[in-house]
Amino acid sequence: IIQLVCDPNDSKEAHEIASRTRNEFVLIAEGKIRPRGEGLTNPKLKTGEIEVVVSKLIIENESAVPPFGIGDESVNEELRLKYRFLDLRNPKLYENFALRSKACIAARNSLANMGFLEVETPILTKATPEGARDYLVPSRVHQGEFYALPQSPQLFKQLLMCSGFDRYFQIAK
């Protein structure tokens, strides 16, 4: 992200085009890079100390105005989930994903250093009569047949143990 400056004294055409732009428009800009004026820097951005004085501006693609601003905490959850691709631009949500990723990496490294092997067991399996009520997923290939979310990975744990896997782990998703 970089700040564009469209001064009518530098380019009336670029200034006029800039006045028609809205959030999420895709722009092509040509110009000269200069340092931002004193007190106008933005330390939150890598490019916060410079700006581009635009000599030529093209609207490459227009876009509808987004239904809510990124990071707007007053937006209800239903609308946020409907536009999940916009909601995920929120830096707080990104930080949540980054934290989970770092935690999983740390757990994997620690367990691997202790001799554990990471495995992935099936998420869908054949329904079994014991345990809690199954969450069934219909098969698209075999009409009238269903898969179930496993109530317990016991079957898979036993299969691994019988096969000689004495140290293994799985990170549930």
trRosetta pair geometry for C-beta under 8 A, 3 or more apart (Angstrom, degrees):
i j d omega theta_ij theta_ji phi_ij phi_ji
1 45 6.0 -94 80 -137 106 130
1 47 6.5 -164 87 45 57 125
2 47 4.5 -72 -99 139 82 156
2 50 7.0 -27 -148 94 108 93
2 51 7.0 153 170 -128 87 44
2 52 6.0 63 133 -11 123 109
3 36 7.2 54 56 -90 142 118
3 42 7.8 126 -36 7 128 131
3 47 7.5 -177 4 121 74 108
3 50 7.9 177 44 106 93 50
3 51 4.3 -45 85 -118 103 98
3 52 7.2 174 92 22 53 71
4 18 7.3 -156 113 -114 122 128
4 27 7.5 -72 -22 110 164 151
4 29 5.4 -117 -117 -122 135 168
4 31 7.4 124 -143 25 88 150
4 51 7.1 160 -100 -173 14 89
4 52 5.2 -28 -113 68 65 100
4 54 5.2 36 -173 -46 104 122
4 57 7.6 100 172 -102 146 120
5 31 7.9 177 57 161 76 162
5 51 5.3 62 -21 146 110 129
5 52 6.8 -178 21 85 77 46
5 53 5.1 -31 71 -106 111 58
5 54 6.4 -177 74 3 48 84
6 10 7.7 -136 -162 64 39 113
6 11 6.9 -74 -156 69 77 100
6 14 4.7 -145 -141 130 104 97
6 15 4.6 160 146 -94 101 56
6 17 7.6 -130 -147 65 153 81
6 18 3.8 170 39 -15 165 158
6 54 4.8 -23 -90 53 75 127
6 57 6.4 -14 -104 -35 127 150
7 10 4.4 75 72 8 99 105
7 11 7.4 89 71 31 61 66
7 15 6.6 -56 118 -79 13 118
7 53 6.8 -22 12 -151 112 95
8 11 7.5 -96 -137 78 29 36
8 12 5.1 41 -157 -104 80 64
8 15 4.1 -40 -81 -4 71 173
10 14 7.3 -35 97 52 95 131
10 15 8.0 129 59 -44 79 107
10 53 5.9 -140 -132 170 172 106
10 54 7.3 125 103 75 132 54
10 55 6.4 -98 153 -97 106 66
11 14 3.7 47 104 17 125 112
11 15 6.3 162 94 -15 67 84
11 54 6.4 -96 44 111 136 77
11 55 5.2 144 -51 -149 140 42
11 56 7.0 -137 -148 -66 162 39
11 57 7.6 146 109 -1 139 97
12 15 5.6 -58 -149 39 32 114
12 16 6.2 33 154 -21 67 106
13 16 5.8 -55 -148 35 29 110
13 17 6.4 26 155 -15 64 106
13 56 7.7 -2 94 -122 118 56
13 57 7.6 180 119 41 81 89
14 17 5.8 -55 -146 39 31 110
14 18 6.1 35 154 -23 65 108
14 29 7.9 80 -146 -134 121 89
14 54 4.6 -177 178 120 147 111
14 55 6.5 -172 -36 163 149 12
14 56 6.2 -133 -78 -116 114 13
14 57 4.1 108 -138 3 83 110
15 18 5.7 -54 -146 35 29 114
15 19 6.6 35 153 -26 62 102
16 19 5.8 -50 -155 25 31 114
16 20 7.4 23 150 -13 59 104
17 20 6.0 -65 -163 35 38 108
17 21 7.1 46 145 -38 68 99
17 57 4.6 -180 84 94 135 114
17 58 7.5 -51 -178 -97 158 21
17 59 6.3 -156 -174 -30 108 97
18 21 5.6 -43 -154 10 42 118
18 54 7.3 134 -60 65 130 155
18 57 5.9 5 -56 122 85 174
20 59 7.2 -65 95 -55 112 146
21 25 4.7 -124 -152 43 90 154
21 27 6.6 -4 -117 -71 143 125
21 59 6.5 -170 -92 -99 91 110
22 25 5.7 110 56 -31 59 110
22 62 7.7 54 39 -155 103 85
22 63 7.2 -136 84 69 102 79
22 65 5.5 -77 161 -86 138 89
23 63 7.6 -80 105 84 58 117
23 65 6.0 76 52 -137 102 71
23 66 5.9 -69 110 8 129 101
24 63 3.9 -88 116 85 108 148
24 64 7.7 -12 79 69 140 43
24 65 7.4 158 29 -123 118 33
24 66 5.9 125 -31 -39 138 98
25 59 5.9 -51 -179 -142 124 98
25 61 6.9 176 -162 89 58 57
25 62 5.7 -22 -118 -122 94 48
25 63 5.6 -155 -80 20 45 94
26 59 7.5 100 75 -171 58 57
26 60 4.3 -66 109 71 100 108
26 61 4.0 29 37 44 117 96
26 63 7.4 93 -15 -29 79 113
27 57 6.3 -25 -166 -163 114 91
27 58 6.8 144 -161 76 62 52
27 59 6.2 -40 -104 -108 72 48
27 60 6.3 173 -110 7 14 94
28 57 7.4 152 81 -157 56 42
28 58 4.3 -6 56 57 103 106
28 60 5.3 92 -22 -50 97 113
29 52 6.1 108 127 113 131 143
29 54 5.0 -72 -159 -117 111 111
29 56 7.1 154 -157 86 45 60
29 57 5.3 -3 -107 -107 78 75
29 58 7.8 -158 -69 27 41 67
30 54 7.1 93 69 -151 43 68
30 55 5.6 -56 102 61 88 91
30 56 4.2 13 47 52 110 104
30 57 7.8 -143 28 -65 67 43
31 52 4.5 114 76 168 122 93
31 53 4.9 -163 175 85 125 48
31 54 4.2 -96 -56 -106 142 31
31 55 4.8 153 -101 0 72 77
31 56 7.2 -168 -56 30 74 62
32 52 7.0 155 76 -154 28 65
32 53 5.2 -12 59 53 84 101
32 55 7.3 60 -10 -26 82 113
33 50 5.4 8 -173 178 102 128
33 51 7.4 160 -148 83 60 31
33 52 5.6 -37 -92 -97 62 70
33 53 7.9 -179 -89 13 13 76
34 50 6.8 157 83 -154 28 79
34 51 6.3 -25 64 64 76 78
34 52 7.9 130 18 -112 72 24
34 53 5.8 28 7 -18 120 111
35 49 6.2 -31 -144 156 82 83
35 50 5.9 -64 -108 -102 40 66
35 51 7.9 43 152 19 14 79
36 40 4.3 -135 162 96 112 104
36 41 5.1 154 72 -80 131 62
36 42 7.8 76 3 -1 172 77
36 48 7.5 -53 4 159 147 51
36 49 5.9 -136 21 -170 103 35
36 50 6.3 -152 -26 -107 83 11
36 51 5.2 90 -83 -16 83 108
37 40 4.5 59 63 13 80 131
41 48 5.3 80 -180 142 75 91
41 49 5.0 6 -131 -103 115 63
42 45 4.8 34 103 21 113 107
42 48 3.4 -124 74 -142 72 112
42 49 8.0 -138 43 -51 58 44
43 48 5.7 -158 -68 101 16 157
44 48 6.4 120 52 -74 51 148
45 48 3.7 134 63 -55 90 94
47 50 5.7 -72 -173 54 78 94
54 57 5.2 30 171 -58 138 105
59 62 6.2 28 164 -65 125 80
66 69 7.1 120 88 -86 122 33
66 70 7.7 20 107 -43 164 76
66 83 7.5 125 -164 178 92 154
66 86 5.7 143 -153 -132 126 146
67 79 6.4 -137 127 -176 133 115
67 83 5.8 -180 41 -30 124 157
67 86 7.4 155 43 52 88 166
68 72 4.9 -128 171 52 103 137
68 75 4.4 33 -143 -89 162 141
68 79 6.5 100 -24 132 135 127
68 80 7.5 -54 52 -85 152 71
68 83 7.3 161 29 65 101 145
68 86 7.1 130 61 126 86 138
69 72 4.2 101 64 -42 87 118
70 86 6.8 -128 -90 175 80 84
70 89 4.8 -66 -129 101 125 114
70 90 5.8 -173 -176 -82 79 62
71 90 4.9 140 -80 -130 61 88
71 91 6.7 6 -86 21 119 85
71 92 7.1 114 -122 3 87 103
72 75 5.0 80 100 -22 103 107
75 79 5.4 -107 178 81 101 122
75 80 5.4 120 116 -59 116 95
76 79 5.3 87 65 13 80 101
76 80 7.1 -148 100 -6 39 93
77 80 5.4 -58 -145 39 36 114
77 81 6.1 32 158 -18 70 106
78 81 6.0 -57 -148 37 27 107
78 82 6.4 31 152 -23 62 106
79 82 5.5 -50 -146 32 33 115
79 83 6.6 -5 164 17 66 104
80 83 6.7 -78 -149 60 25 81
80 84 7.2 66 148 -93 62 53
80 87 4.3 86 -170 -95 87 139
81 84 5.7 9 -155 -69 40 94
81 87 7.3 -14 -72 -1 30 159
83 86 4.3 -6 147 28 109 117
83 87 6.2 126 99 -24 75 91
84 87 5.3 -56 -141 39 37 114
84 88 6.1 40 159 -25 70 104
85 88 6.1 -48 -145 30 26 112
85 89 7.8 38 148 -28 52 96
86 89 5.8 -45 -169 13 42 115
87 90 6.0 -25 179 -7 52 115
87 93 6.6 87 144 -31 78 164
88 93 5.5 -120 -134 112 47 142
88 94 7.4 96 175 -66 67 75
89 93 7.9 54 56 54 21 122
89 94 7.8 -3 -166 -45 23 113
90 93 4.4 77 73 7 100 106
90 94 7.0 -170 91 -9 51 84
91 94 5.3 -53 -147 37 38 116
91 95 6.3 42 154 -23 68 102
92 95 5.6 -51 -151 33 32 114
92 96 6.8 38 148 -22 63 100
93 96 5.5 -47 -154 29 38 115
93 97 6.7 36 150 -15 66 101
94 97 5.8 -55 -154 37 35 109
94 98 6.2 34 150 -19 68 108
95 98 5.5 -53 -143 39 33 114
95 99 6.2 37 156 -23 66 104
96 99 5.8 -53 -147 34 28 111
96 100 6.5 26 155 -16 63 105
97 100 5.9 -56 -149 37 31 109
97 101 6.3 34 153 -21 65 108
98 101 5.6 -55 -148 36 30 115
98 102 6.4 30 154 -18 65 105
99 102 5.8 -54 -147 37 30 109
99 103 6.3 31 154 -19 65 106
100 103 5.7 -55 -147 37 31 112
100 104 6.3 30 155 -18 65 106
101 104 5.9 -56 -148 37 29 109
101 105 6.3 29 154 -18 64 107
102 105 5.7 -54 -146 37 31 112
102 106 6.3 32 155 -19 65 106
103 106 5.8 -54 -147 37 30 111
103 107 6.3 28 154 -17 64 107
104 107 5.7 -54 -145 38 31 110
104 108 6.1 33 155 -20 66 107
104 171 5.6 69 -135 -153 104 166
105 108 5.7 -54 -145 37 29 112
105 109 6.2 27 157 -17 64 108
106 109 5.9 -56 -145 38 28 109
106 110 6.2 26 157 -18 64 110
107 110 5.9 -59 -145 39 28 110
107 111 6.1 20 161 -12 66 111
107 169 7.9 -131 152 133 105 152
107 171 6.8 117 94 -88 138 121
108 111 6.1 -62 -143 42 24 104
108 112 6.0 24 159 -19 64 112
108 118 6.3 -6 -133 -66 96 139
108 171 7.4 -55 -67 -33 93 134
109 112 5.8 -57 -142 39 26 110
109 113 6.3 28 158 -20 62 108
110 113 5.9 -58 -152 34 27 111
110 114 6.8 15 153 -10 62 108
111 114 5.8 -63 -151 41 35 106
111 116 4.0 -51 168 55 94 136
111 118 7.3 101 98 -67 129 86
111 169 5.1 -49 -174 15 159 149
112 115 7.8 89 -177 -40 31 9
112 116 6.3 -87 -80 64 33 77
112 117 7.9 71 -113 -97 71 33
112 118 7.2 -35 -74 -26 96 100
114 167 7.3 -136 117 -177 89 144
115 167 5.3 56 113 81 89 159
116 167 4.4 -111 -103 151 62 101
116 168 6.0 142 -168 -110 83 18
116 169 5.1 30 164 -7 137 106
117 165 6.4 -98 54 -148 130 106
117 167 6.5 110 7 97 77 75
117 168 4.8 -35 68 -106 83 80
117 169 7.7 161 76 21 38 66
118 168 7.2 134 -108 -162 13 76
118 169 5.9 -38 -106 71 62 80
118 170 6.9 115 -162 -96 69 47
118 171 7.5 -17 -143 -4 113 92
119 160 6.6 -105 -31 -105 176 142
119 165 7.2 33 -49 -170 143 159
119 168 4.9 14 -4 -177 118 128
119 169 7.4 152 25 69 78 29
119 170 5.5 -56 75 -73 74 99
120 170 6.3 129 -102 -131 39 108
121 150 7.6 -34 126 16 121 159
121 153 5.4 107 79 -145 161 121
121 156 4.0 51 -134 -175 140 165
121 170 6.1 -41 5 -98 95 163
122 125 5.2 119 98 -69 126 89
122 150 7.3 110 90 -31 85 125
122 156 7.3 -171 27 -81 79 136
123 149 6.9 -33 166 -126 71 77
123 150 7.7 -136 -168 7 28 97
124 137 5.9 -73 -122 49 127 137
124 147 3.9 30 176 152 116 139
124 148 7.0 133 -157 61 69 25
124 149 6.7 -54 -104 -87 57 48
124 150 8.0 169 -141 -27 15 80
125 147 6.5 119 49 -166 17 91
125 148 6.1 -46 71 67 68 76
125 149 7.8 59 27 -162 84 14
125 150 4.8 44 23 -70 132 96
125 155 7.5 148 -173 60 157 141
126 147 7.1 -69 -84 -129 34 63
126 148 7.0 17 146 26 18 99
127 134 4.7 -6 -132 -107 110 171
127 136 6.6 -15 -73 -99 133 95
127 146 6.3 21 -22 96 126 104
127 147 7.5 163 -38 -170 81 24
127 148 3.9 97 -86 -20 79 139
128 131 6.9 58 88 22 103 114
128 134 7.9 142 43 -76 53 125
128 148 7.6 -134 9 64 62 147
128 151 7.4 -107 55 18 106 117
128 155 8.0 166 -45 -43 150 136
130 151 7.9 -141 100 59 72 150
131 151 4.0 124 144 120 155 166
131 152 6.6 -157 -104 -4 147 104
132 151 5.5 162 42 -133 88 126
134 148 4.0 -47 -167 -139 124 133
134 149 7.2 160 -165 45 74 68
134 151 7.0 -88 -98 -52 70 105
135 148 6.4 124 66 -157 52 74
135 149 4.6 6 63 21 110 115
136 146 4.3 -8 -166 178 111 139
136 147 7.2 139 -157 74 60 39
136 148 5.5 -38 -98 -94 59 79
137 146 6.4 139 66 -165 39 80
137 147 4.8 -26 64 66 98 91
137 148 7.1 171 15 -88 80 27
137 149 7.4 87 -18 -40 111 76
138 145 7.6 115 -159 84 61 47
138 146 5.5 -50 -101 -104 46 80
139 142 4.4 6 108 51 144 82
139 143 7.5 -122 86 -66 93 18
139 145 4.4 -7 25 85 134 94
139 146 6.4 -145 -13 -93 85 24
139 147 6.2 102 -67 -21 88 91
142 145 3.8 1 108 28 113 136
148 151 7.8 -13 140 -32 121 81
150 153 5.6 80 120 -82 144 57
150 155 7.4 -125 -141 33 129 110
150 156 7.5 -14 -140 -8 170 118
152 155 7.9 117 96 -3 79 75
153 156 4.7 -50 -178 47 87 114
153 157 5.6 97 119 -30 87 95
153 170 7.4 -136 -175 50 174 149
154 157 5.5 -56 -144 35 31 112
154 158 6.3 28 159 -18 66 106
155 158 6.0 -57 -150 36 27 108
155 159 6.4 29 152 -20 63 108
156 159 5.5 -50 -145 35 34 115
156 160 6.4 34 155 -17 65 104
157 160 5.9 -58 -152 37 30 109
157 161 6.3 27 153 -18 66 109
158 161 5.7 -54 -143 38 32 110
158 162 6.2 32 158 -18 66 107
159 162 6.0 -56 -146 37 27 109
159 163 6.4 20 155 -15 61 113
160 163 5.7 -66 -150 41 30 109
160 165 4.0 -54 174 55 92 132
160 168 5.8 -79 170 30 148 154
161 165 6.5 -83 -79 64 32 78
161 166 7.4 71 -130 -99 69 49
165 168 4.8 12 162 -32 120 129
